[in-house]
Amino acid sequence: MATYKNIFWRPDMQPNEKGELFANVHLLIGYNQGSVNDFRKMADMIRETFPQATDDEICGGKVIKSTYCQGFTIVTWNAHIPKGEYPGWRQIDNGRMDYNW
């Protein structure tokens, strides 16, 4: 099962008072059923790297337009986070996403 972990840094947003940058964090998993249980597991996967992400901040859906992840299940979390190394996560500095959900 294909998995993509993306951090889209948003240079158009101001850093917060701690100097953290705003980012859109996306976790995509190919072809699971998109059940509530699937979304819970995916939210837990985001929290492995970002424990501060809460259920009321994490959103879920399905990718509706893409050349490589059409139909994938997606969970997203948007927050100010420190810029740095996040092993296993692809980081995109211009904030441009290459799929729609």
ABEGO torsion letter per residue (X at the ends): XBBBBBBBBBAABBBBAAGBBBBBBBBBBBGBAGBAAAAAAAAAAAAAABAABBAAABBBBBBABBAAABGBBBBBBBBBBBBEBBBGBBBBAAGBBABBX
